[in-house]
Amino acid sequence: MIIETNSAGETFALGKKLGEQALPGQIYTLVGDLGVGKTVFTQGIAAGLGIEEPISSPTFTIIQEYESGRLPFYHFDVYRIGDIEEMEEIGYDDYFFGEGVTMIEWANLIEELLPDSIISVKIEKDLDRGFDYRRITIEGLDLSI
């Protein structure tokens, strides 16, 4: 499924709609260049889960946990993972195979740890279509948006 958005608000709204429909144990992988809107999309997912606290990218902490929504939300940013063993030290499998919703930014860096049943999200810019244009490709989710 490919969705095109033309503002940060539309990208947030798409994430929010997905968060509202998210199920326990779902794992979203999120890839895209720096500044493409990964955090905005993730903030939308969190809002859809009913999480009202501020959401920021856990670039230096690797994971942020949010328990205040209708489901726990685990937000990983694995950009700074130097070795796959760091994920094991964090106890990634408790998150990946738990009852919450997991979002993994830069998931392409830990592909060997990902289960088969993931929801893959790729966000791309196309400056020829405008500064705020985003092409969002979602695979692994049957959903009418």
C-alpha positions in Angstrom: 0.0 0.0 0.0 1.3 3.4 -0.9 0.0 6.6 0.7 1.1 10.1 -0.3 1.0 12.9 2.2 1.6 16.6 1.7 2.2 17.9 5.2 3.5 16.8 8.5 -0.1 16.9 9.7 -1.1 14.4 7.1 1.8 12.1 8.0 0.8 12.4 11.7 -2.8 11.6 10.9 -1.8 8.5 9.0 0.2 7.3 11.9 -2.6 8.1 14.3 -5.1 6.0 12.2 -2.7 3.1 12.3 -2.2 3.5 16.0 -6.0 3.4 16.6 -6.1 0.1 14.8 -2.9 -1.4 16.2 -3.1 -4.8 17.8 -1.0 -6.4 20.6 2.3 -7.8 19.4 2.5 -5.8 16.2 6.0 -4.8 15.1 6.4 -1.8 12.8 9.7 -1.3 11.1 10.4 2.3 9.9 13.1 3.3 7.5 13.7 6.6 5.8 16.4 9.3 5.5 17.1 11.8 8.3 14.4 14.5 8.4 11.9 12.5 6.3 9.2 12.4 9.1 9.9 9.2 11.0 9.3 10.9 14.3 6.2 12.6 13.2 4.8 9.3 11.9 5.7 7.6 15.2 4.1 10.5 17.2 0.9 9.8 15.3 1.0 6.0 16.1 1.4 6.9 19.8 -1.5 9.4 19.6 -3.6 6.6 18.1 -2.7 4.4 21.0 -3.9 7.1 23.4 -0.5 8.2 24.6 -0.5 11.9 25.5 3.1 12.3 26.7 5.7 13.8 24.4 7.3 11.3 21.9 10.8 11.8 20.8 13.3 9.7 19.0 15.4 7.5 21.4 18.5 8.0 19.3 20.9 7.8 22.3 18.9 5.6 24.6 17.9 3.1 21.9 14.5 2.5 23.4 11.7 4.5 25.0 8.8 2.8 26.7 5.3 4.3 26.9 2.8 2.5 29.1 0.0 5.1 29.3 -2.0 4.2 26.2 -4.4 1.4 25.5 -1.4 -0.8 24.7 2.2 -0.5 25.7 4.3 1.2 23.0 8.0 0.4 22.6 9.9 2.9 20.4 13.3 1.7 19.3 15.9 3.7 17.3 18.7 1.4 16.4 20.7 3.8 14.4 23.6 3.8 16.9 23.6 0.0 17.5 27.2 -1.0 16.9 26.8 -4.7 17.3 23.7 -6.9 17.2 24.7 -8.2 20.7 23.6 -4.8 22.1 20.0 -5.7 21.2 20.3 -8.9 23.1 21.7 -7.0 26.1 18.6 -4.8 26.0 16.3 -7.8 26.0 14.8 -7.0 22.6 12.8 -10.2 22.5 10.8 -9.2 25.5 9.6 -6.2 23.5 9.3 -7.8 20.1 7.2 -10.8 21.4 5.3 -9.0 24.2 1.8 -7.6 24.3 2.7 -4.1 23.2 3.2 -2.4 19.9 6.8 -2.0 18.8 8.2 0.7 16.4 11.8 0.2 15.2 13.5 3.1 13.4 16.4 2.1 11.2 15.2 -1.5 11.4 17.3 -2.4 8.3 20.3 -2.4 10.7 19.0 -5.4 12.7 17.2 -7.4 10.0 18.5 -10.7 11.2 16.6 -10.2 14.5 13.2 -9.4 13.0 10.4 -11.9 13.0 8.7 -12.7 9.7 5.4 -11.0 10.6 6.4 -7.3 10.6 4.7 -4.3 9.2 7.2 -2.5 7.1 7.0 1.3 6.7 9.2 3.3 4.3 9.0 7.1 4.1 10.5 8.9 1.2 10.8 12.5 0.1 10.5 13.7 -3.5 11.4 17.4 -3.6 10.1 17.6 -7.2 6.6 17.1 -5.7 7.2 19.7 -2.9 9.1 20.1 0.3 6.4 18.5 2.4 5.5 15.6 0.1 6.0 12.1 1.4 5.6 8.7 -0.2 4.8 6.2 2.5 5.0 2.6 1.6 3.4 0.1 4.0 3.8 -3.7 3.6 2.5 -6.5 5.8 -0.7 -4.8 6.8 -4.1 -5.4 5.2 -6.0 -2.3 6.1 -8.2 0.3 4.4 -6.9 3.7 5.2 
